[in-house]
Amino acid sequence: MTTVVYPLIIATLLTALLLPVQARLQRLRLPRAVAALVTLSVAVVVLGGVLVAVVDRATSQAPELGHQIDRLVPHVQHWLRRGPLHVASPTVNHLAASVTRLLGKNSSGIASAALSTGKAAIDLVAGIVLAVFITIFLLYDGEGVWQFLLRAVPRAGRERGDAAGRAAWATVSHYVRGTLILAAFHGAAIALTLALLGVPLVVPLAVVVALGSFVPLVGAVVAGVVAVGVAGLTQGLGAALLVIVVLIADSLIEAHLLQPFVVGRYVRIHPLGIVLALATGAILFGIMGALVAVPVAASVNSGVRALVGTPEPPEPMDPARVPPEPPTPSTAGARTGHAREEATVPGDPT
């Protein structure tokens, strides 16, 4: 089930992000199919480049992090013996031996976890392929897909349903673009901080923080715990505290400056509603639920408001579709005269 639902969700969010790019290409007189393929190709190249950079940095700098951890173990043992806890040396040695035995006993569990990881990798590849195909179809014929879904609505309420659906889609589009700006801000801030401190794995940690930004309010801070841990292991307690200060400052800037102006204009949900949506999504569907909880709640809110309110002329689902030109005064007068002639009954003195 998740192999189908998750790619559909990801493809929908990608389409909301990429549709303006496709519309711009169509304005340059590219055919719709070519514009869709070019747009998706550019997105794949960008995402693939980021993934390659993350993997390359992780593989090249992971040994350095391992050496730092190896040097940290004696310091921890010394702190346990000589620090405020004053743990006896036999107790410290027994603790280290217990950890070693625990790892040895769970070797079979680690092997089975590796097998399950291989199966998960196959499912991941299948999900990526499915998400790419869904994105192509949504970019190429999103309006046709929407009109097909709209046929399920009774004819009497189809106009309001159309307005509600388009309002929900506009909210999702603005949310995805605004959140991408916030993610870029958080990733750049943490990358600059870690680079100045000389912390390894700058690019992977910045990407982790940027991805965490897609969970509002707490995502960037929770993801930043990893950066704090790496900074503490490699550069000491002072570096870890500085990273914490930067994360808190990022959160304050997002909450009081970026969120209201970048996302808040289009996603008008009370903070309590955001917290409840995040909690519900995370409890029911895990990480994916936390990622999509806020855009789902925001789109439902916009759709319901459009459904119960006075329907406005809906914007086209496809931004590349050009609306018809308004009639000129001469044309409007001709149509009005023609309508009066049809309305006149033969034999009527008027």
C-alpha positions in Angstrom: 0.0 0.0 0.0 2.7 2.4 1.0 4.6 1.6 -2.2 1.7 3.3 -4.1 0.5 5.9 -1.7 3.9 7.5 -0.9 5.0 7.9 -4.5 1.6 9.4 -5.3 2.0 12.0 -2.5 5.6 12.8 -3.5 4.6 13.1 -7.2 1.8 15.5 -6.2 4.1 17.7 -4.2 6.7 17.6 -7.0 4.1 18.6 -9.5 3.0 21.5 -7.4 6.6 22.7 -7.3 7.5 22.1 -11.0 4.3 23.2 -12.7 5.3 26.9 -12.9 8.5 25.9 -14.6 6.7 23.9 -17.2 4.3 26.8 -17.7 7.2 29.1 -18.4 8.7 26.7 -20.9 5.3 26.5 -22.7 5.3 30.2 -23.0 8.6 29.8 -24.9 6.6 27.9 -27.5 7.7 24.4 -26.4 5.1 21.6 -26.8 3.5 20.4 -23.6 5.1 17.0 -23.7 8.6 18.4 -24.3 8.1 21.0 -21.6 7.0 18.3 -19.1 10.1 16.1 -20.0 12.5 19.0 -19.8 11.1 20.2 -16.4 11.3 16.7 -14.9 14.8 16.2 -16.3 16.1 19.4 -14.7 14.5 18.3 -11.4 16.1 14.9 -11.6 19.5 16.4 -12.4 19.3 18.8 -9.5 18.2 16.2 -7.0 20.7 13.7 -8.4 23.5 16.2 -8.0 22.6 16.9 -4.4 22.4 13.1 -3.7 25.8 12.5 -5.3 27.4 15.4 -3.3 25.9 14.0 -0.1 27.1 10.5 -0.7 30.6 11.7 -1.8 31.1 13.9 1.2 29.8 11.2 3.6 32.1 8.5 2.2 35.1 10.7 2.2 34.7 12.3 5.7 33.1 9.4 7.6 36.5 7.8 8.4 37.5 11.1 10.0 34.4 11.1 12.1 35.1 7.5 13.1 38.6 8.5 14.3 37.1 11.3 16.3 34.7 8.9 18.0 37.6 6.5 18.7 39.5 9.3 20.4 36.4 10.3 22.3 35.9 6.9 24.0 39.0 7.2 26.3 37.9 10.8 27.2 34.5 9.5 28.2 36.0 6.8 30.4 38.3 9.3 32.0 35.4 11.6 32.7 33.4 8.8 34.3 36.3 8.0 36.6 37.6 11.5 37.4 34.5 13.6 36.8 31.6 14.5 39.1 30.2 10.9 39.0 33.4 9.3 40.3 32.6 5.9 38.8 34.9 3.1 39.8 37.3 1.8 37.2 35.9 -1.8 37.4 32.5 -0.5 36.8 33.6 1.5 33.7 35.4 -1.6 32.3 32.4 -3.8 33.0 30.2 -1.3 31.2 32.4 -1.3 28.1 32.5 -5.1 28.1 28.7 -5.2 28.4 28.3 -3.0 25.4 30.7 -5.3 23.4 28.8 -8.4 24.4 25.5 -6.8 23.5 26.8 -6.0 20.0 28.0 -9.6 19.7 24.7 -11.1 20.7 22.8 -9.0 18.3 24.9 -9.8 15.3 22.2 -12.1 13.9 19.7 -9.3 14.3 22.0 -6.9 12.5 22.3 -9.4 9.6 18.5 -9.7 9.3 18.3 -5.9 9.5 20.7 -5.8 6.5 18.5 -8.2 4.6 15.4 -6.1 5.3 17.4 -3.0 4.3 18.1 -4.6 0.9 14.3 -5.3 0.4 13.6 -1.7 1.5 16.1 -0.5 -1.1 14.2 -2.5 -3.8 10.9 -1.0 -2.7 12.6 2.5 -2.7 13.7 2.1 -6.3 10.3 0.9 -7.3 8.7 3.9 -5.5 11.0 6.4 -7.2 10.2 5.0 -10.6 6.5 5.1 -9.9 6.7 8.7 -8.6 8.6 9.8 -11.8 5.9 8.3 -14.0 3.1 9.9 -12.0 4.8 13.3 -12.1 5.2 13.1 -15.9 1.5 12.4 -16.3 0.5 15.1 -13.9 2.7 17.7 -15.6 1.5 16.7 -19.0 -2.2 16.3 -18.4 -3.0 17.6 -14.9 -6.0 19.4 -16.1 -7.4 16.3 -17.7 -6.8 14.3 -14.6 -8.7 16.9 -12.5 -11.6 17.0 -15.0 -11.8 13.2 -14.7 -12.0 13.3 -10.9 -14.5 16.1 -11.1 -17.0 13.9 -12.9 -17.5 12.0 -9.6 -19.1 15.2 -8.1 -22.9 15.6 -8.8 -23.6 18.1 -11.6 -25.4 20.5 -9.2 -22.3 20.9 -7.0 -19.7 20.6 -9.7 -19.0 24.3 -9.9 -18.4 24.6 -6.2 -16.4 21.4 -6.1 -14.2 22.8 -8.9 -13.6 26.0 -7.0 -12.8 24.1 -3.8 -10.3 21.8 -5.6 -8.5 24.6 -7.3 -8.3 26.6 -4.1 -6.8 23.6 -2.3 -4.3 23.0 -5.1 -3.2 26.7 -5.0 -2.6 26.4 -1.3 -0.5 23.2 -1.8 1.5 24.9 -4.5 2.3 28.0 -2.4 3.1 25.8 0.6 5.6 23.7 -1.2 7.4 26.7 -2.8 7.5 28.6 0.5 8.7 25.6 2.4 11.5 25.1 -0.1 12.7 28.6 0.5 12.7 28.0 4.3 14.6 24.7 3.8 17.2 26.5 1.7 17.6 29.1 4.4 18.0 26.6 7.2 20.4 24.4 5.2 22.6 27.4 4.2 22.7 28.7 7.8 23.8 25.4 9.3 26.2 24.7 6.5 28.0 28.1 7.0 28.1 27.5 10.7 29.6 24.0 10.5 32.1 25.1 7.8 33.3 27.9 10.0 33.7 25.6 13.0 35.6 23.0 10.9 33.0 20.2 11.5 33.1 17.3 9.0 30.1 16.1 6.9 29.0 19.7 6.3 27.0 18.9 3.1 25.1 15.8 4.5 24.3 17.6 7.7 23.0 20.6 5.9 20.8 18.5 3.7 19.4 16.7 6.8 18.5 20.0 8.4 17.0 21.3 5.1 14.8 18.2 4.8 13.8 18.5 8.4 12.5 22.0 7.6 9.6 20.4 5.7 8.1 19.5 9.1 7.0 23.0 10.4 7.9 24.3 13.9 10.1 21.4 15.1 11.6 19.7 12.0 14.8 21.8 11.6 15.5 21.8 15.3 15.0 18.0 15.6 17.2 17.4 12.5 19.7 19.8 13.9 20.4 17.5 16.9 22.5 15.3 14.5 24.6 18.4 13.6 24.9 19.3 17.3 26.1 15.8 18.1 28.7 15.7 15.3 30.0 19.2 16.2 30.3 18.1 19.8 32.2 14.9 18.9 34.6 16.6 16.6 35.1 20.1 17.9 34.1 20.0 21.6 31.3 21.3 23.8 31.8 24.9 22.7 31.1 24.1 19.1 28.0 22.1 20.0 26.6 25.0 22.0 27.3 27.4 19.1 25.3 25.2 16.8 22.5 25.1 19.3 22.4 28.9 19.4 22.3 29.0 15.5 19.4 26.5 15.4 17.4 28.5 18.0 18.1 31.8 16.1 17.0 30.0 12.8 13.8 29.0 14.5 13.1 32.5 15.7 13.7 34.0 12.3 11.5 31.5 10.7 8.7 31.9 13.2 8.6 35.7 13.2 9.9 36.7 9.8 10.0 34.1 7.1 7.0 32.0 8.0 4.5 34.9 8.1 5.7 36.5 4.9 6.7 33.4 2.8 4.1 30.8 3.8 1.7 32.5 6.1 0.0 34.5 3.4 -1.3 31.3 1.7 -1.4 28.8 4.6 -3.6 30.4 7.2 -3.8 27.9 10.0 -3.7 28.6 13.7 -0.5 27.3 15.3 -2.6 24.9 17.5 -4.0 23.5 14.3 -0.5 22.9 12.9 0.6 21.2 16.1 -2.5 18.9 16.1 -2.0 18.1 12.4 1.6 17.2 13.0 0.9 15.1 16.0 -2.0 13.2 14.2 0.1 12.7 11.0 3.2 11.5 12.9 1.2 9.1 15.1 -0.9 7.6 12.3 1.6 7.5 9.4 5.1 8.2 10.9 7.6 10.5 9.2 5.6 10.7 5.9 2.5 11.7 7.9 4.4 14.5 9.6 5.7 15.7 6.2 2.3 15.9 4.6 0.1 16.8 7.6 0.3 20.5 7.3 -0.2 20.8 3.5 -3.1 18.4 3.8 -4.7 20.4 6.6 -4.0 23.7 4.8 -5.5 22.4 1.5 -8.6 21.1 3.3 -9.0 24.4 5.1 -8.8 26.3 1.8 -11.1 23.9 0.0 -13.8 24.0 2.7 -13.7 27.8 2.7 -14.1 27.9 -1.1 -16.9 25.3 -0.9 -19.0 27.0 1.6 -18.3 30.5 0.3 -19.4 32.3 -2.8 -17.6 30.5 -5.7 -15.3 32.8 -7.6 -14.2 32.3 -11.2 -11.7 29.4 -10.8 -8.2 29.8 -12.1 -7.1 27.1 -14.5 -5.4 24.1 -12.9 -2.8 24.4 -15.6 -1.1 27.8 -15.5 0.0 27.5 -19.1 -3.6 27.5 -20.3 -4.4 31.0 -21.6 -7.9 32.4 -20.7 -10.2 33.6 -23.5 -9.9 37.3 -24.4 -12.8 39.5 -23.2 -15.1 40.7 -25.9 -14.5 44.2 -27.3 -17.3 46.9 -27.0 -18.3 46.5 -30.6 -18.6 42.7 -30.3 -20.5 43.0 -27.0 -22.9 45.5 -28.7 -23.4 43.1 -31.6 -24.1 40.2 -29.3 -26.6 42.3 -27.3 -28.5 43.4 -30.4 -28.6 39.9 -31.7 -30.0 38.7 -28.3 -32.7 41.4 -28.4 -33.7 40.3 -31.9 -34.0 36.7 -30.8 -36.0 37.8 -27.7 -38.6 39.8 -29.8 -41.7 37.8 -30.6 -43.1 38.1 -34.1 -46.3 40.3 -34.0 -45.3 42.0 -30.7 -45.8 45.8 -31.0 -42.5 46.3 -29.2 
